[in-house]
Amino acid sequence: MKRTTCKRQPLFILLAALFLCLCGCGNPGETKQQTKAFPADTEQAATQAEPKDTEPETDDFGNDLPEETLSPETEQTNDSETEGFVLETAEHPQDIPVTEIVTTDSVNLRIGPDTKADVFQTVRPRTVLQKVSESDGWTKILIENAYYYVKSEYVKDKPAPGERTGFLIAIDAGHQSKGNSETEPVGPGASEQKAKVASGTRGVSSGLAEYELTLMVSMKVRDELQARGYEVLMIRESSDVNISNAERAQIANQAGADAFIRIHANGSENSASNGAMTICQSPSNPYNASLYPQSKSLSVNVLDALCAAAGCARQSVWETDTMTGINWCQTPVTIVEMGYMTNPAEDAAMADADYQYKIASGIADGIDAYFGIQ
């Protein structure tokens, strides 16, 4: 019996050791899983992370981008970097001498003369501000009863009536004497193609071709703007040209135009249709959506002022991404459809020189309003 017991005892010990080994193997697996989900140094790593850069992002020209274009990282504030800049209030602001200035680009207004100071507000181009003084590349401005600062390179004095505005306006008289059915991309890099330039419509009463009417009005707009101190670039001053819609936009781009005004006349199968409208890109334009706010503002201002001056019906601002001459733009743009050549009465009115002067004056008024010039 003892010999039998001795033979079984090692086997029992071996089985017990194997059982203990198997039980112990589960613990390392659980420990590894816990380490992966809850690392011991997570909190320490978080506290030692580098702070995000609070310097505002800029475009290719060094201009501060508006807040809506900033990435989430740049919107974070590092308190240690903004320390020392406290909003300065103004006593008796009504007695402080100021001069009017105009912003030339989208720019941040800050509580101190430094790019590390907190941003009070981001303003768009052509915003009128009240200048108090200027020093070390920063302009001090007054808003209500507090002082703010803007980079001096992005503002300029608001011109007095009759003075040079410093703004360049490109004017495109729509169409030309002969259309061009050859195609070009509807936008930079687009696979979709459209005819380079259409022949346009024709007046049912006047017999004028659209390209003739648009040039008549465009020349009057040119003269009106020049009298108001604008520089003007005419895309064409003759009807015997061959300039595609994309090329017209590129001419305005290369000149660095502050606004691009494309003058057209409308047409409809319904001869009762009448009134003016303007056209710009949509907020989701795949080629130049960033220009939408300025183009929409330009379109609204021009449409409102044109209708007021000419006494015509106001339609609406049509937002579309189908226009080649808009999609290729790198400057704020609007297409002005000044009336319907398929409406006998409106066509006859647009053919009249006095009415054309009213249209030209209204378009110029709208441009003044867009740039904040009174």
C-alpha positions as CSV (number, residue, x, y, z in Angstrom):
1,M,0.0,0.0,0.0
2,K,2.8,2.4,0.8
3,R,4.4,1.8,-2.6
4,T,1.1,2.5,-4.3
5,T,0.7,5.8,-2.2
6,C,4.2,6.9,-3.1
7,K,3.5,6.5,-6.8
8,R,0.2,8.6,-6.6
9,Q,1.7,11.4,-4.5
10,P,3.9,12.9,-7.1
11,L,1.1,12.8,-9.6
12,F,-1.2,14.7,-7.1
13,I,1.5,17.3,-6.6
14,L,2.0,17.7,-10.3
15,L,-1.8,18.2,-10.9
16,A,-1.9,20.8,-8.1
17,A,1.0,22.7,-9.5
18,L,-0.6,22.7,-12.9
19,F,-3.9,24.0,-11.5
20,L,-2.1,26.9,-9.7
21,C,-0.2,27.8,-12.9
22,L,-3.4,28.0,-14.9
23,C,-5.1,30.2,-12.3
24,G,-2.1,32.6,-12.3
25,C,-2.2,33.0,-16.1
26,G,-5.4,35.0,-16.0
27,N,-4.0,37.8,-13.8
28,P,-1.3,39.0,-16.2
29,G,-3.9,39.3,-19.0
30,E,-6.2,41.4,-16.8
31,T,-3.3,43.6,-15.7
32,K,-2.2,44.2,-19.3
33,Q,-5.7,45.2,-20.3
34,Q,-6.0,47.6,-17.4
35,T,-2.6,49.1,-18.2
36,K,-3.7,49.7,-21.8
37,A,-7.0,51.4,-20.8
38,F,-5.8,53.3,-17.8
39,P,-2.0,54.1,-18.1
40,A,-0.5,55.3,-14.9
41,D,1.1,58.4,-16.6
42,T,-2.1,59.7,-18.4
43,E,-2.7,62.6,-16.0
44,Q,0.9,63.6,-15.9
45,A,1.1,63.5,-19.7
46,A,-1.9,65.8,-20.0
47,T,-0.5,68.3,-17.6
48,Q,2.8,68.4,-19.4
49,A,1.3,69.0,-22.9
50,E,2.6,72.1,-24.7
51,P,0.0,74.9,-24.9
52,K,-1.5,75.7,-28.3
53,D,-0.2,78.7,-30.2
54,T,-2.4,81.7,-29.6
55,E,-0.9,83.7,-32.5
56,P,-3.7,84.2,-35.1
57,E,-3.5,82.4,-38.4
58,T,-2.7,84.6,-41.4
59,D,-3.2,84.4,-45.1
60,D,-0.5,84.5,-47.8
61,F,-0.1,88.2,-47.3
62,G,0.2,88.2,-43.5
63,N,-3.4,89.4,-43.0
64,D,-5.2,88.2,-39.8
65,L,-7.9,85.8,-40.9
66,P,-11.4,86.3,-39.5
67,E,-12.5,84.2,-36.6
68,E,-14.7,82.0,-38.6
69,T,-11.7,80.8,-40.6
70,L,-9.5,80.1,-37.7
71,S,-8.8,76.5,-36.7
72,P,-9.9,75.3,-33.2
73,E,-6.3,75.2,-32.0
74,T,-5.8,78.9,-32.7
75,E,-9.0,79.9,-30.9
76,Q,-7.6,78.7,-27.6
77,T,-6.1,81.3,-25.3
78,N,-3.0,81.0,-23.2
79,D,-3.5,83.3,-20.2
80,S,0.2,83.7,-19.6
81,E,0.7,85.2,-23.1
82,T,-2.3,87.7,-22.8
83,E,-1.3,88.9,-19.3
84,G,-0.7,92.6,-19.1
85,F,-3.3,93.7,-21.7
86,V,-6.3,95.2,-20.0
87,L,-9.1,96.9,-21.8
88,E,-8.6,100.7,-21.6
89,T,-11.8,102.7,-21.2
90,A,-12.2,106.3,-22.4
91,E,-13.6,109.1,-20.3
92,H,-15.8,111.5,-22.1
93,P,-15.5,109.7,-25.5
94,Q,-17.6,112.3,-27.2
95,D,-14.8,114.9,-26.6
96,I,-12.0,112.7,-28.1
97,P,-10.9,113.9,-31.6
98,V,-11.0,111.1,-34.1
99,T,-10.6,110.6,-37.9
100,E,-12.4,108.0,-40.0
101,I,-10.4,105.2,-41.4
102,V,-11.4,102.1,-43.5
103,T,-10.1,98.6,-43.2
104,T,-8.5,97.2,-46.3
105,D,-8.8,93.5,-45.3
106,S,-10.3,91.3,-42.8
107,V,-8.5,92.1,-39.5
108,N,-8.7,91.6,-35.8
109,L,-9.4,94.4,-33.3
110,R,-7.5,93.7,-30.1
111,I,-7.5,95.1,-26.6
112,G,-3.8,95.9,-26.8
113,P,-1.2,96.7,-29.5
114,D,0.2,93.2,-29.8
115,T,-0.8,90.0,-31.6
116,K,-0.9,88.3,-28.3
117,A,-3.6,90.6,-26.9
118,D,-7.2,89.3,-26.8
119,V,-9.3,89.7,-29.9
120,F,-12.3,91.9,-29.3
121,Q,-13.8,91.5,-32.7
122,T,-12.9,90.5,-36.3
123,V,-14.1,93.0,-38.9
124,R,-14.4,92.7,-42.6
125,P,-12.8,94.8,-45.4
126,R,-14.2,98.3,-45.8
127,T,-15.3,98.6,-42.2
128,V,-15.2,102.3,-41.0
129,L,-13.4,102.8,-37.7
130,Q,-12.7,105.9,-35.5
131,K,-8.9,106.5,-35.3
132,V,-7.5,108.2,-32.2
133,S,-3.7,107.8,-32.8
134,E,-1.0,105.7,-34.4
135,S,2.3,104.3,-33.0
136,D,4.7,101.5,-33.7
137,G,2.6,100.0,-36.5
138,W,-0.6,99.9,-34.5
139,T,-3.6,102.2,-34.8
140,K,-5.6,103.1,-31.7
141,I,-9.3,103.3,-32.3
142,L,-12.3,104.3,-30.3
143,I,-15.5,102.1,-30.1
144,E,-18.2,103.5,-27.8
145,N,-16.2,104.2,-24.6
146,A,-13.2,101.9,-25.0
147,Y,-9.9,101.8,-26.9
148,Y,-8.9,99.0,-29.2
149,Y,-6.0,98.4,-31.6
150,V,-5.6,97.3,-35.2
151,K,-2.5,96.8,-37.3
152,S,-1.9,100.0,-39.2
153,E,-1.0,98.2,-42.5
154,Y,-4.6,97.0,-42.8
155,V,-6.3,100.4,-42.5
156,K,-6.3,103.7,-44.5
157,D,-7.9,107.1,-44.3
158,K,-11.4,107.2,-45.5
159,P,-11.4,109.4,-48.6
160,A,-13.3,112.7,-48.6
161,P,-15.8,113.3,-51.4
162,G,-14.0,113.8,-54.7
163,E,-10.7,112.4,-53.5
164,R,-9.1,109.3,-54.8
165,T,-10.6,106.3,-53.0
166,G,-7.7,104.0,-53.7
167,F,-10.1,101.2,-54.8
168,L,-9.8,99.6,-58.2
169,I,-13.0,98.4,-59.8
170,A,-13.0,96.1,-62.7
171,I,-16.0,96.4,-65.0
172,D,-17.0,93.8,-67.5
173,A,-19.5,94.7,-70.2
174,G,-21.2,91.3,-70.8
175,H,-20.8,89.4,-74.0
176,Q,-19.3,90.5,-77.3
177,S,-20.2,90.9,-81.0
178,K,-19.6,87.2,-81.7
179,G,-20.1,84.4,-79.2
180,N,-17.5,81.7,-78.8
181,S,-18.9,78.2,-78.5
182,E,-15.5,76.7,-77.7
183,T,-15.5,75.4,-74.1
184,E,-13.5,76.0,-71.0
185,P,-13.7,74.7,-67.4
186,V,-16.4,76.2,-65.3
187,G,-13.9,76.7,-62.5
188,P,-10.2,76.1,-61.8
189,G,-9.5,72.4,-62.2
190,A,-13.1,71.6,-63.0
191,S,-13.9,68.7,-65.4
192,E,-17.2,70.3,-66.4
193,Q,-17.0,72.6,-69.4
194,K,-19.1,75.5,-70.7
195,A,-19.0,77.7,-73.8
196,K,-16.4,80.4,-73.4
197,V,-18.9,83.3,-74.0
198,A,-22.5,83.3,-75.2
199,S,-23.9,85.8,-77.7
200,G,-26.5,87.2,-75.3
201,T,-30.1,88.3,-75.9
202,R,-31.6,91.2,-77.9
203,G,-34.1,93.9,-77.2
204,V,-37.6,93.3,-78.4
205,S,-38.3,97.0,-78.7
206,S,-34.9,98.6,-79.2
207,G,-33.4,96.0,-81.4
208,L,-30.1,96.4,-79.5
209,A,-28.0,93.4,-78.9
210,E,-27.2,92.8,-75.3
211,Y,-23.4,93.3,-75.9
212,E,-24.2,96.8,-77.3
213,L,-26.4,97.7,-74.3
214,T,-24.0,96.4,-71.7
215,L,-21.1,98.4,-73.2
216,M,-23.2,101.6,-73.3
217,V,-24.0,101.3,-69.6
218,S,-20.6,100.1,-68.6
219,M,-18.9,103.2,-70.1
220,K,-21.3,105.3,-68.1
221,V,-20.5,103.4,-64.9
222,R,-16.8,103.9,-65.6
223,D,-17.3,107.7,-65.9
224,E,-19.4,107.9,-62.8
225,L,-16.9,105.9,-60.7
226,Q,-13.9,107.9,-62.0
227,A,-15.7,111.1,-61.0
228,R,-16.1,109.7,-57.5
229,G,-12.3,108.9,-57.2
230,Y,-12.2,105.2,-58.1
231,E,-9.7,103.7,-60.4
232,V,-11.5,101.7,-63.1
233,L,-10.3,98.8,-65.2
234,M,-12.5,98.1,-68.3
235,I,-12.4,94.4,-69.4
236,R,-13.5,95.6,-72.9
237,E,-14.2,99.0,-74.5
238,S,-15.0,97.5,-77.8
239,S,-17.4,94.8,-79.0
240,D,-15.0,93.4,-81.5
241,V,-13.1,91.2,-79.0
242,N,-12.8,87.5,-78.1
243,I,-12.5,87.2,-74.3
244,S,-13.9,84.2,-72.5
245,N,-15.7,84.4,-69.2
246,A,-12.8,82.8,-67.4
247,E,-10.3,85.2,-69.0
248,R,-12.4,88.2,-67.9
249,A,-12.2,87.1,-64.3
250,Q,-8.5,86.4,-64.6
251,I,-7.9,90.0,-65.9
252,A,-9.6,91.3,-62.8
253,N,-7.6,88.9,-60.6
254,Q,-4.3,89.9,-62.1
255,A,-5.0,93.6,-61.7
256,G,-5.8,93.1,-58.0
257,A,-9.3,94.6,-58.4
258,D,-11.1,95.3,-55.1
259,A,-14.4,94.5,-56.8
260,F,-15.5,93.0,-60.1
261,I,-18.8,94.3,-61.6
262,R,-20.2,92.3,-64.5
263,I,-23.0,94.1,-66.3
264,H,-25.6,92.1,-68.2
265,A,-29.3,92.3,-69.2
266,N,-31.9,89.6,-68.7
267,G,-34.2,87.7,-70.9
268,S,-37.3,85.5,-70.3
269,E,-39.9,83.6,-72.3
270,N,-42.4,85.6,-70.2
271,S,-42.5,89.1,-71.7
272,A,-44.1,90.5,-68.5
273,S,-41.0,89.7,-66.4
274,N,-39.2,92.8,-65.3
275,G,-36.9,94.3,-62.7
276,A,-33.2,94.1,-61.8
277,M,-31.4,91.3,-60.0
278,T,-27.8,90.5,-59.1
279,I,-25.9,87.2,-59.0
280,C,-23.1,85.9,-56.8
281,Q,-21.6,82.5,-55.7
282,S,-23.1,80.4,-53.0
283,P,-21.5,79.8,-49.5
284,S,-20.5,76.3,-50.7
285,N,-18.9,77.3,-54.0
286,P,-16.1,74.7,-54.6
287,Y,-13.8,77.4,-56.1
288,N,-14.0,80.6,-54.1
289,A,-16.5,80.1,-51.2
290,S,-14.4,82.3,-49.0
291,L,-15.4,85.3,-51.2
292,Y,-19.1,84.7,-50.6
293,P,-19.6,87.2,-47.7
294,Q,-18.1,90.0,-49.7
295,S,-19.7,89.1,-53.0
296,K,-23.1,88.8,-51.3
297,S,-22.7,92.2,-49.6
298,L,-21.6,93.7,-52.9
299,S,-24.6,92.2,-54.7
300,V,-27.1,93.4,-52.1
301,N,-25.7,96.9,-52.0
302,V,-25.6,97.3,-55.8
303,L,-29.1,95.8,-56.3
304,D,-30.6,98.1,-53.6
305,A,-29.0,101.2,-54.9
306,L,-29.7,100.5,-58.6
307,C,-33.4,99.9,-58.0
308,A,-33.6,103.0,-55.9
309,A,-31.9,105.2,-58.5
310,A,-33.7,103.7,-61.6
311,G,-37.1,103.2,-59.9
312,C,-37.3,99.6,-61.3
313,A,-38.6,96.5,-59.6
314,R,-36.3,94.7,-57.2
315,Q,-36.0,91.0,-57.8
316,S,-33.3,89.2,-55.7
317,V,-29.7,88.1,-55.3
318,W,-29.4,84.8,-57.1
319,E,-26.7,82.6,-55.5
320,T,-25.4,80.0,-58.0
321,D,-22.1,78.2,-58.7
322,T,-22.8,77.7,-62.4
323,M,-21.3,80.9,-63.6
324,T,-17.7,80.5,-65.1
325,G,-17.0,84.2,-64.8
326,I,-17.8,84.1,-61.0
327,N,-16.1,80.8,-60.3
328,W,-12.7,82.0,-61.6
329,C,-12.8,85.1,-59.5
330,Q,-10.3,85.8,-56.7
331,T,-12.0,89.1,-55.9
332,P,-15.6,90.0,-54.7
333,V,-17.9,89.8,-57.7
334,T,-21.4,90.5,-58.8
335,I,-23.3,90.1,-62.0
336,V,-25.8,92.9,-62.5
337,E,-28.9,91.9,-64.5
338,M,-30.2,95.5,-65.0
339,G,-33.5,94.6,-66.6
340,Y,-35.3,92.4,-69.2
341,M,-34.7,93.1,-72.8
342,T,-37.6,90.7,-73.5
343,N,-40.0,93.2,-71.8
344,P,-41.0,95.8,-74.3
345,A,-41.3,98.7,-71.8
346,E,-38.2,97.9,-69.8
347,D,-36.2,97.3,-73.0
348,A,-37.2,100.7,-74.3
349,A,-36.3,102.3,-71.0
350,M,-32.8,100.7,-70.9
351,A,-32.1,101.9,-74.5
352,D,-32.7,105.5,-73.3
353,A,-29.5,107.4,-72.3
354,D,-31.1,109.1,-69.3
355,Y,-32.2,105.8,-67.9
356,Q,-28.8,104.4,-68.5
357,Y,-27.3,107.2,-66.4
358,K,-29.7,106.4,-63.6
359,I,-28.5,102.7,-63.7
360,A,-24.9,103.8,-63.7
361,S,-25.4,106.2,-60.8
362,G,-27.2,103.4,-58.9
363,I,-24.5,100.9,-59.4
364,A,-21.9,103.5,-58.3
365,D,-24.0,104.2,-55.2
366,G,-24.1,100.5,-54.4
367,I,-20.3,100.3,-54.7
368,D,-19.9,103.3,-52.4
369,A,-22.2,101.6,-49.9
370,Y,-20.2,98.4,-50.1
371,F,-16.9,100.3,-49.4
372,G,-18.5,102.4,-46.7
373,I,-18.0,105.6,-48.7
374,Q,-20.7,108.3,-48.2
